[in-house]
Amino acid sequence: MSLNKVILIGRLGRDPELRYMPNGEAVCNFSVATGESWTDKNTGQRVERTEWHNITLYRRLAEVAGQYLKKGSQVYLEGRIQSRKYTDKQGVERTAYDIVCSEMKMLDSKNSTASNMEYSAQPAAPAQSYAPAEPPAAPTRKASAPVQPIEDIDDDIPF
């Protein structure tokens, strides 16, 4: 069994870049900053570290992000890590890691039209329709033995 799941809450480092692939599917890319801070035990100084994440969204989720997000927007993102190899300008092979998101929630209160709205790349479950050969039977009730009260129920509670 394996799991590849990422959950991020951060702020956009740049405006989203929305474009369309030849097949018409939307793709949106942007970067998100997450941060952590701690006190250095040796110096007593407060230390902060920012991590940058490359984000990729597809289809309707990409279009929503392109329409409502901007640099500085705070978002909740869920997705998976995907690596890709490339060769840099000096000819060195490198690996880049992208977060391909399937869910997004805008957390900013200043964008009132889209604030606190959740978006998912998961399509809604298709409606299943079928025509049964005969109508379902009426539910029947089983006769059950009466429930007996439990004596000294407090003795069974572990606290």
Disulfide bonds with the S-S distance in Angstrom:
none
